[in-house]
């Protein structure tokens, strides 16, 4: 098939999933066309079936803010006609689903049918989409899509309850590429991070408020007062400065390393003992799944879709949002018992294995085939 993928090209979860999905589809022989304003950061190698189409923006003085949605719709129209797209798959509702609807209507006037598949990822529904000025557009865009998917059962229910949509929604979970995320022997690397045999905890995110970086630091501070430990903070964002301030206040900066954005995060996960995810909200928790694929148990909150992947007292532990004392206690329970930690490592890996890309990819292919068949029959 000839598939268009519209996504954000940034480090966020929706962009990562969209890019990895496109790469996997290309490996299966599909032609995949990424349509976005910048090349996705994980689209970092050549493949004969992968193409990138940049969405330009107008700097006309009348526009205080360039109308990206209009430019995106126009680009979808152009790519669909010139490349002969069979389907366009948009990731994240705002503004991709509405732009795709506009493009679909324009193409229809020219006798070209373009099915639209919309995947909802999280904050496009739980945060941004609930804004009263945006909510009607989100609802309309979902209803007008030819197929809608969410990354977790929890997000599906949130979408139905808040937006009162009647459109059927399929749950297709996020996935892991085990060719990349796997347990690696990095003993020399670990020695450099924890030279005296300290336990290594890790957190990766985009450092937004919803990720509650401060809770990860406070959890770690309780842990390191009991046992020798190091914390790796991977990523960057608006909460970076406050996180640095907190570690200074706690006097724990010498035990914490701020690594910024890292492309090879799997190498850091490979030397870690526990992954911390104290988020206020997670529609799925892709970062936690990546850790589990590297055999790293997860200490997380029990919010959103996290319990669907992190099984409490099996692949890690869960706690209420903000309960750093419980998170620290659960972390210490594992870190003090190597045998127990080993069992949790194995369980985390086995759980992640069920989310491997080979299991999930056919679900999306089935959706593409269904919508193209439905449109052809209409």
VEXLUM-685202 format. One record per residue (C-alpha): x, z, y; residue in three letters. Coordinates in steps of 0.5 Angstrom, whole numbers, plus 2048, in hexadecimal, padded with zeros to 3 digits. Example, Ala and Ser with C-alpha at 12.3 -4.5 7.8 and 13.67 -1.06 7.14 Angstrom:
2
8198107F7Ala 81B80E7FESer 
//
This chain:
378
800800800Unk 8027FF807Unk 80180680AUnk 801808812Unk 803810813Unk 802813819Unk 80581A81BUnk 80981E81FUnk 81181D81EUnk 81382481FUnk 81582A81BUnk 80E82C81AUnk 80B82D813Unk 806827814Unk 80C822816Unk 810824810Unk 80B82380BUnk 80981C80EUnk 81081A80EUnk 81181C807Unk 80B819805Unk 80D813808Unk 813813805Unk 8108147FEUnk 80B80F7FFUnk 81180A800Unk 81480C7FAUnk 80E80A7F6Unk 80E8037F9Unk 8098047FFUnk 80B801806Unk 80B80780BUnk 80A806812Unk 80C80C816Unk 80880C81DUnk 80A811822Unk 80E813829Unk 815814826Unk 81881381FUnk 81681981AUnk 81C81D819Unk 81C81D812Unk 81B815812Unk 823815812Unk 82581080DUnk 82380880CUnk 81E806806Unk 81C7FF806Unk 814801806Unk 81580680CUnk 814804813Unk 813807819Unk 80F80581FUnk 810809826Unk 80A80A82AUnk 80C809832Unk 80980D838Unk 80780A83EUnk 80B80D845Unk 80680A849Unk 80680F850Unk 7FE81084FUnk 7FF814849Unk 80181B849Unk 80181B842Unk 80381583EUnk 7FC81383AUnk 800814833Unk 7F981382FUnk 7F880C832Unk 7FF80A831Unk 7FE80C82AUnk 7F8809828Unk 7FB80282BUnk 801803827Unk 7FD804820Unk 7F97FE822Unk 7FF7FA823Unk 8027FC81DUnk 7FC7FC818Unk 7FB7F581AUnk 8027F281AUnk 8047F6814Unk 7FD7F5810Unk 7FC7FD80FUnk 7F87FF809Unk 7F680680CUnk 7F980B811Unk 7FA812810Unk 7FA817816Unk 7FD81E815Unk 7FB82381AUnk 7F482281EUnk 7F7822825Unk 7F781D827Unk 7F8818821Unk 7F181881EUnk 7EE816824Unk 7F3811826Unk 7F280E81FUnk 7EB80E820Unk 7EC80A826Unk 7F0805823Unk 7EC80481DUnk 7E6802822Unk 7EA7FD826Unk 7ED7FA81FUnk 7E57FA81DUnk 7E47F5823Unk 7E97F0820Unk 7E77F0819Unk 7EC7F5817Unk 7EA7FB812Unk 7EF801813Unk 7ED80780FUnk 7EF80E812Unk 7F181480EUnk 7F281A812Unk 7F682080FUnk 7F5827813Unk 7FB82C812Unk 7FA832816Unk 7FA83381DUnk 7F782D81FUnk 7F183181CUnk 7F283881DUnk 7F5838824Unk 7F5832828Unk 7EF82F825Unk 7EA835827Unk 7EB83482EUnk 7E4832831Unk 7E782C835Unk 7EA82982EUnk 7E582C829Unk 7E0826829Unk 7E5821829Unk 7E8824823Unk 7E282581FUnk 7E081D821Unk 7E781B81FUnk 7E681F818Unk 7DF81C817Unk 7E1815818Unk 7E7815814Unk 7E681180DUnk 7E9817809Unk 7EC81E80BUnk 7F1822808Unk 7F3829809Unk 7F982D807Unk 7F6833804Unk 7EF835802Unk 7EF83B807Unk 7F083580DUnk 7EB83180AUnk 7E683780AUnk 7E8838812Unk 7E7831813Unk 7E0831810Unk 7DE838813Unk 7E183781AUnk 7DF82F81BUnk 7D982F817Unk 7DB828814Unk 7D782580FUnk 7DD82080DUnk 7DF822806Unk 7E6825806Unk 7EB824800Unk 7F182A800Unk 7F88267FEUnk 7FD82C7FFUnk 80482B802Unk 80A8297FDUnk 81182A7FCUnk 8168257FAUnk 81A8287F5Unk 8208237F6Unk 8218267FCUnk 81F82E7FCUnk 8228317F6Unk 8268377F4Unk 82D8357F5Unk 8348387F4Unk 83783A7FAUnk 83B8407F9Unk 84083E7FEUnk 83B83D803Unk 838844802Unk 83E848802Unk 83F845809Unk 83884880BUnk 83984E807Unk 840850806Unk 83F857803Unk 8398557FFUnk 833856803Unk 82C854802Unk 82A84E806Unk 82384D809Unk 82184780CUnk 81C845811Unk 81A83D813Unk 81583B818Unk 81483881FUnk 81583F822Unk 80D83F825Unk 80A845826Unk 805844820Unk 80B84481CUnk 80D84C81EUnk 81484B81EUnk 815852821Unk 81185581AUnk 817851816Unk 81C85581AUnk 81885C81AUnk 81785B812Unk 81F859811Unk 82185F816Unk 81D864811Unk 82186080BUnk 82886080EUnk 82786880FUnk 826869808Unk 82B864805Unk 83085F807Unk 82D859809Unk 82D85280EUnk 82884E811Unk 828847812Unk 823844818Unk 82283D817Unk 81F83981DUnk 81E839824Unk 81883A829Unk 81483E82EUnk 81584482BUnk 81D84482AUnk 81F848830Unk 81A84D82FUnk 81D84E828Unk 82484E82AUnk 82285482FUnk 81F858829Unk 825857825Unk 82985A82AUnk 82486082CUnk 824861824Unk 82C861824Unk 82B85C81EUnk 82E856821Unk 83585681DUnk 830856817Unk 82C850819Unk 82E84981AUnk 82A84481EUnk 82C83D81CUnk 827839820Unk 82483281DUnk 827830816Unk 82682A812Unk 82982C80CUnk 82583380BUnk 825832804Unk 82C834804Unk 82B83B808Unk 82583C803Unk 82983B7FDUnk 82D8417FFUnk 828846801Unk 82484B7FDUnk 81E84C801Unk 81A848806Unk 81684B80BUnk 80F84880EUnk 80C84D812Unk 807848816Unk 80184A819Unk 7FD843816Unk 80083E811Unk 7FB83980FUnk 800837809Unk 80783A80AUnk 80C834808Unk 81283880AUnk 81083D805Unk 80F8387FFUnk 816835801Unk 81983C800Unk 81583D7F9Unk 8188367F7Unk 81F8397F8Unk 81D83F7F4Unk 81C8437FAUnk 8178487FAUnk 812849800Unk 81084F804Unk 80A84D808Unk 80484F80BUnk 7FD84E808Unk 7FA84980DUnk 7F784280CUnk 7FA83E807Unk 800842805Unk 7FD8467FFUnk 7FB83F7FCUnk 80383E7FBUnk 8068457FBUnk 8038497F6Unk 8038507F7Unk 8088547F3Unk 80A84E7EFUnk 80D8497F3Unk 80E84E7F9Unk 80A8537FDUnk 805852802Unk 803857808Unk 7FE85880EUnk 800854814Unk 805859818Unk 80685E812Unk 80E85E812Unk 80E86480FUnk 80B861809Unk 80F85B809Unk 81585F809Unk 813863804Unk 81285D7FFUnk 81885A801Unk 81C8607FFUnk 8188617F9Unk 81B85A7F7Unk 82285A7FAUnk 8248617F6Unk 82285E7EFUnk 8268587EEUnk 8228577E7Unk 81B8577EBUnk 81E8537F0Unk 82084E7EBUnk 81984E7E8Unk 81684C7EEUnk 81B8477F0Unk 8198437E9Unk 8118447EBUnk 8128427F2Unk 81683B7EFUnk 81083A7EAUnk 80B83B7EFUnk 80E8367F4Unk 80F8317EEUnk 8088307EDUnk 80882D7F5Unk 80D8287F3Unk 80C8227F7Unk 80B81E7F0Unk 8058227EFUnk 8028217F6Unk 80481A7F8Unk 7FE8177F3Unk 7F981B7F7Unk 7FA8177FDUnk 7FB8117FAUnk 7F48127F7Unk 7F18137FEUnk 7F480D800Unk 7F18097FBUnk 7EB80C7FCUnk 7EA80B803Unk 7EC804803Unk 7E78027FDUnk 7E2805801Unk 7E3801807Unk 7E47FB803Unk 7DD7FC800Unk 7DA7FE807Unk 
//
